[in-house]
Amino acid sequence: MKNLYHPVAFAGLTLEGNLFLAPIAGYSDRAFRSICIENGASYCTTEMVSAEALTRGSGKTQELMTAAPNEKIYAIQLFGGKGETVAKAAEMVLETTNCTSIDINGGCPVPKILKSGAGSCLTKDPHLLYEIVSRVKKAVLDYCSVHPKRGPVPVTIKIRSGWDANHITWKDCAQAALDAGADAITIHARTRAQGYEGKADWTIQRQLVDFIQGRIPVFGSGDANSPESAKAMLEETGVDGVMFARGAMGDPFIFKRTKDFLLNGTYQATSCQERIQAGFKELEIQVADRGEKGACLEMRKKFCAYSTGIRGGGVLRKQIVSADTIEDYRKIFAEFI
């Protein structure tokens, strides 16, 4: 019987473990990914990158695609509603970064993403999903054939279970992804209509695993927010790996605890001091990237997450949302650093 914690290989890429950081808008920047890797994440994906913005020369998109200091392997996630544009963006990704995989967002339920025909619109339209994945796959294969040192670059996709309760389309989407040449698939087992509310339906993850029949890896997302829930997902659904999203926000140690739990059946709780100190490590990287002012503004929401569960956290967060300097944060968290 295979251990619940194990390596995962697909399309020439081998990951040492199967605990991943999902692409989280506003959170999974290179600073946070660095802290997650340091604490046991096997693989991380960037925040969503707009294919349209990238092909139009947006400088912001390049910043989103930069690897973390300790990141040897990582995925860049693209979103877009036109196959030609996403394929061109994928080629630009390969030209300007050292990423080891390209992921396509087929699940984001946010209205501004849907307006562009991207995100969950692909879950609603398997034909569009097929067009985008197949075009990106061809663009990546063509690029790598001309640049053999680049090596094989897997193309993966993340989907949802469907558009709403009356349109559960995961099977059609999975078949479209397979036909288009996707190398792995992640499913967030909620519908677009659910957004991030309600309970993820893990029975759909199990059904997807049975449908795929080992042809490509299947990763699970949705309600994995503790070592216990991650273990349950792996056992109940048979997915090859677990994507942590909200469960990792403010708690990058969830990867180490989960790995310990899967391997040894036990783990040590993370102290408040450890979490806050991790926040200061992230702040240090943010300062290098954005300067002190930009970093301190960015870290307001991050430190609010890091302080969750701390006694008196409500008082701390009232101070955090006004912090403008590193010294402000040091004063706020004086007893933890």
JOJOKA-V90715 format. One record per run of one state. SS is the DSSP state (H for helix, E for strand, C for the rest). FROM is the first residue (numbers start at 1). TO is the last residue. If there is no record, write none. Layout:
# JOJOKA-V90715
SS & FROM & TO
SS & FROM & TO
This chain:
# JOJOKA-V90715
C & 1 & 7
E & 8 & 10
C & 11 & 12
E & 13 & 15
C & 16 & 18
E & 19 & 21
C & 22 & 29
H & 30 & 38
C & 39 & 42
E & 43 & 50
H & 51 & 55
C & 56 & 58
H & 59 & 65
C & 66 & 74
E & 75 & 79
C & 80 & 82
H & 83 & 96
C & 97 & 100
E & 101 & 106
C & 107 & 110
H & 111 & 114
C & 115 & 120
H & 121 & 124
C & 125 & 125
H & 126 & 146
C & 147 & 147
H & 148 & 150
C & 151 & 153
E & 154 & 164
C & 165 & 166
E & 167 & 168
C & 169 & 169
H & 170 & 180
C & 181 & 183
E & 184 & 191
C & 192 & 201
H & 202 & 212
C & 213 & 216
E & 217 & 221
C & 222 & 226
H & 227 & 237
C & 238 & 240
E & 241 & 244
C & 245 & 245
H & 246 & 248
C & 249 & 253
H & 254 & 264
C & 265 & 271
H & 272 & 306
C & 307 & 312
H & 313 & 320
C & 321 & 325
H & 326 & 332
C & 333 & 333
H & 334 & 336
C & 337 & 337
